[in-house]
Amino acid sequence: VKITSTNFKGGKVTAIFGGSNYYFDGAGLSQGNNVIDLFYMFGGGTFYVPADWSVKSDVTAVFGGFSDKRRTYVEGQTDPEKVLHIKGFVLFGGGEIKSA
């Protein structure tokens, strides 16, 4: 799924016995809280985010995982105004965050 909103505020993602990839390379974040609430059961997904975004991950995984696999950037390369918060629950599934 390619996200093209220039004022992305967040949303909900659910995957049960399946999954999707989410590409944010053409998107922009809105001011304030930008939260993705996810639930994966026997499924998962990958979030491809721009290099200048900060991502806070607060995902609980049971018999699964959720990891940040972005390239490491030097401090100061991310914009403190561009923060995406990913929170949720993973059961027998998985997800990851990668660089766009």
Backbone as CSV, one residue per row, in Angstrom:
resi,resn,N_x,N_y,N_z,CA_x,CA_y,CA_z,C_x,C_y,C_z
1,VAL,0.852,-1.157,0.000,0.000,0.000,0.000,0.904,1.227,0.000
2,LYS,0.718,2.111,-0.940,1.500,3.342,-1.012,0.697,4.481,-0.385
3,ILE,1.266,5.094,0.637,0.627,6.202,1.331,1.117,7.500,0.676
4,THR,0.174,8.315,0.182,0.550,9.541,-0.522,0.064,10.804,0.176
5,SER,-0.577,10.680,1.313,-1.088,11.842,2.030,0.063,12.750,2.462
6,THR,-0.097,14.044,2.250,0.910,14.993,2.719,0.600,15.475,4.134
7,ASN,-0.503,14.955,4.709,-0.924,15.323,6.059,-1.356,14.055,6.805
8,PHE,-0.483,13.034,6.805,-0.821,11.749,7.404,-0.916,11.882,8.917
9,LYS,-2.036,11.410,9.492,-2.272,11.526,10.929,-2.208,10.190,11.651
10,GLY,-2.299,9.090,10.918,-2.267,7.779,11.540,-3.416,6.929,11.056
11,GLY,-3.614,5.797,11.736,-4.696,4.908,11.357,-4.595,3.587,12.077
12,LYS,-5.377,2.636,11.609,-5.395,1.292,12.193,-5.038,0.280,11.120
13,VAL,-4.241,-0.716,11.512,-3.831,-1.787,10.613,-4.120,-3.108,11.305
14,THR,-4.829,-3.995,10.614,-5.105,-5.329,11.129,-4.748,-6.343,10.062
15,ALA,-4.017,-7.384,10.454,-3.692,-8.471,9.529,-3.893,-9.796,10.264
16,ILE,-4.774,-10.622,9.736,-5.018,-11.952,10.291,-4.825,-12.943,9.149
17,PHE,-3.848,-13.823,9.289,-3.493,-14.784,8.246,-3.147,-14.087,6.929
18,GLY,-2.460,-12.975,7.009,-2.052,-12.244,5.809,-1.172,-11.085,6.195
19,GLY,-0.952,-10.191,5.260,-0.127,-9.040,5.573,-0.018,-8.082,4.411
20,SER,0.633,-6.952,4.670,0.813,-5.914,3.661,2.092,-5.143,3.939
21,ASN,2.543,-4.448,2.911,3.661,-3.521,3.045,3.112,-2.116,2.893
22,TYR,3.653,-1.173,3.679,3.189,0.201,3.682,4.361,1.110,3.343
23,TYR,4.236,1.839,2.238,5.304,2.696,1.736,4.951,4.158,1.994
24,PHE,5.767,4.818,2.821,5.532,6.210,3.187,6.505,7.161,2.501
25,ASP,7.224,6.724,1.487,8.256,7.557,0.872,7.700,8.815,0.204
26,GLY,6.432,8.854,-0.166,5.843,10.045,-0.756,4.909,10.785,0.184
27,ALA,4.919,10.424,1.454,3.966,10.983,2.422,4.623,12.030,3.309
28,GLY,3.776,12.812,3.959,4.227,13.781,4.949,3.379,13.636,6.202
29,LEU,3.980,13.910,7.343,3.262,13.780,8.616,2.594,15.099,8.991
30,SER,1.453,15.000,9.661,0.772,16.188,10.163,1.444,16.640,11.455
31,GLN,1.087,17.812,11.916,1.584,18.302,13.190,0.891,17.534,14.309
32,GLY,1.564,17.316,15.419,0.951,16.634,16.564,1.199,15.141,16.550
33,ASN,0.275,14.403,17.180,0.403,12.946,17.302,0.040,12.251,15.996
34,ASN,0.913,11.357,15.547,0.694,10.554,14.347,0.868,9.095,14.766
35,VAL,-0.249,8.404,14.982,-0.206,7.072,15.582,-0.808,6.032,14.649
36,ILE,-0.080,4.937,14.475,-0.615,3.759,13.791,-0.852,2.714,14.862
37,ASP,-2.081,2.255,14.973,-2.467,1.224,15.927,-2.595,-0.076,15.146
38,LEU,-1.777,-1.072,15.491,-1.804,-2.298,14.702,-2.150,-3.524,15.523
39,PHE,-2.700,-4.509,14.834,-2.977,-5.820,15.406,-2.646,-6.851,14.332
40,TYR,-1.677,-7.720,14.624,-1.298,-8.801,13.708,-1.499,-10.131,14.415
41,MET,-2.214,-11.042,13.765,-2.361,-12.405,14.277,-2.137,-13.365,13.108
42,PHE,-1.105,-14.172,13.203,-0.706,-15.080,12.125,-0.472,-14.307,10.825
43,GLY,-0.049,-13.065,10.933,0.205,-12.220,9.768,1.185,-11.131,10.142
44,GLY,1.349,-10.167,9.254,2.278,-9.095,9.562,2.400,-8.092,8.456
45,GLY,3.408,-7.242,8.584,3.618,-6.203,7.586,4.924,-5.472,7.799
46,THR,5.286,-4.683,6.783,6.502,-3.886,6.826,6.147,-2.439,6.545
47,PHE,6.727,-1.529,7.327,6.530,-0.101,7.166,7.830,0.500,6.627
48,TYR,7.793,1.090,5.434,8.943,1.747,4.831,8.787,3.245,5.044
49,VAL,9.643,3.816,5.903,9.499,5.223,6.286,10.692,6.049,5.785
50,PRO,10.468,7.345,5.504,11.564,8.218,5.070,12.641,8.359,6.141
51,ALA,13.848,8.672,5.690,15.000,8.753,6.592,14.887,9.868,7.617
52,ASP,14.132,10.932,7.296,14.077,12.060,8.236,12.959,11.927,9.266
53,TRP,12.245,10.809,9.274,11.209,10.574,10.276,11.793,9.863,11.491
54,SER,11.343,10.244,12.672,11.623,9.479,13.883,10.459,8.512,14.066
55,VAL,10.763,7.300,14.480,9.709,6.307,14.690,9.825,5.772,16.107
56,LYS,8.725,5.848,16.842,8.646,5.270,18.179,7.800,4.017,18.075
57,SER,8.360,2.921,18.508,7.662,1.644,18.421,7.289,1.167,19.815
58,ASP,6.011,0.901,19.996,5.496,0.398,21.274,4.568,-0.766,20.949
59,VAL,5.185,-1.863,20.498,4.434,-3.031,20.052,4.777,-4.212,20.955
60,THR,3.751,-4.872,21.463,3.919,-6.075,22.280,3.757,-7.288,21.379
61,ALA,4.717,-8.211,21.452,4.677,-9.410,20.614,4.676,-10.668,21.467
62,VAL,3.758,-11.582,21.156,3.682,-12.875,21.819,3.821,-13.941,20.735
63,PHE,4.848,-14.775,20.827,5.160,-15.779,19.808,5.282,-15.136,18.433
64,GLY,5.898,-13.989,18.389,6.122,-13.253,17.162,7.113,-12.144,17.433
65,GLY,7.171,-11.164,16.556,8.106,-10.076,16.765,7.765,-8.844,15.959
66,PHE,8.360,-7.734,16.373,8.237,-6.479,15.654,9.551,-5.745,15.856
67,SER,10.258,-5.421,14.758,11.591,-4.849,14.902,11.826,-3.671,13.969
68,ASP,12.780,-2.847,14.363,13.187,-1.680,13.598,14.470,-2.056,12.866
69,LYS,14.405,-2.195,11.545,15.561,-2.612,10.753,16.044,-1.496,9.829
70,ARG,15.782,-0.252,10.219,16.249,0.868,9.408,17.756,1.003,9.497
71,ARG,18.317,1.634,8.467,19.745,1.941,8.497,19.988,2.929,9.627
72,THR,21.158,2.887,10.204,21.510,3.798,11.284,21.909,5.143,10.697
73,TYR,21.349,6.216,11.227,21.649,7.557,10.767,22.328,8.350,11.874
74,VAL,23.092,9.321,11.470,23.779,10.197,12.409,22.744,11.066,13.120
75,GLU,22.975,11.309,14.415,22.082,12.165,15.202,21.891,13.503,14.502
76,GLY,20.681,13.982,14.467,20.395,15.255,13.833,19.861,15.126,12.417
77,GLN,19.884,13.925,11.850,19.355,13.754,10.499,17.848,13.589,10.489
78,THR,17.263,13.297,11.652,15.807,13.190,11.712,15.230,14.512,12.173
79,ASP,14.050,14.813,11.683,13.359,16.047,12.043,12.540,15.789,13.308
80,PRO,12.788,16.531,14.403,12.048,16.286,15.649,10.546,16.544,15.522
81,GLU,10.115,17.229,14.476,8.696,17.482,14.241,8.016,16.326,13.511
82,LYS,8.795,15.408,12.962,8.257,14.293,12.176,8.403,13.000,12.969
83,VAL,7.404,12.699,13.783,7.441,11.517,14.634,6.227,10.645,14.331
84,LEU,6.491,9.394,13.990,5.440,8.407,13.776,5.503,7.421,14.937
85,HIS,4.378,7.226,15.615,4.303,6.312,16.749,3.536,5.075,16.297
86,ILE,4.186,3.925,16.376,3.538,2.663,16.012,3.330,1.883,17.297
87,LYS,2.067,1.559,17.585,1.766,0.811,18.795,0.792,-0.311,18.453
88,GLY,0.787,-1.337,19.283,-0.161,-2.413,19.034,0.282,-3.739,19.597
89,PHE,-0.265,-4.804,18.988,-0.085,-6.155,19.501,0.130,-7.125,18.341
90,VAL,1.100,-8.019,18.497,1.405,-9.045,17.501,1.314,-10.404,18.180
91,LEU,0.518,-11.310,17.595,0.369,-12.666,18.110,0.652,-13.648,16.979
92,PHE,1.680,-14.463,17.132,2.078,-15.437,16.112,2.277,-14.779,14.746
93,GLY,2.835,-13.597,14.737,3.077,-12.884,13.491,4.310,-12.023,13.619
94,GLY,4.450,-11.093,12.714,5.613,-10.244,12.771,5.483,-8.999,11.948
95,GLY,6.324,-8.048,12.250,6.361,-6.806,11.509,7.710,-6.159,11.652
96,GLU,7.968,-5.205,10.764,9.251,-4.500,10.843,9.135,-3.113,10.228
97,ILE,10.088,-2.285,10.614,10.201,-0.934,10.095,11.494,-0.901,9.292
98,LYS,11.420,-0.416,8.050,12.600,-0.331,7.196,12.693,1.055,6.595
99,SER,13.873,1.383,6.085,14.082,2.664,5.426,13.470,2.654,4.040
100,ALA,12.882,3.788,3.685,12.266,3.907,2.352,13.339,4.152,1.311
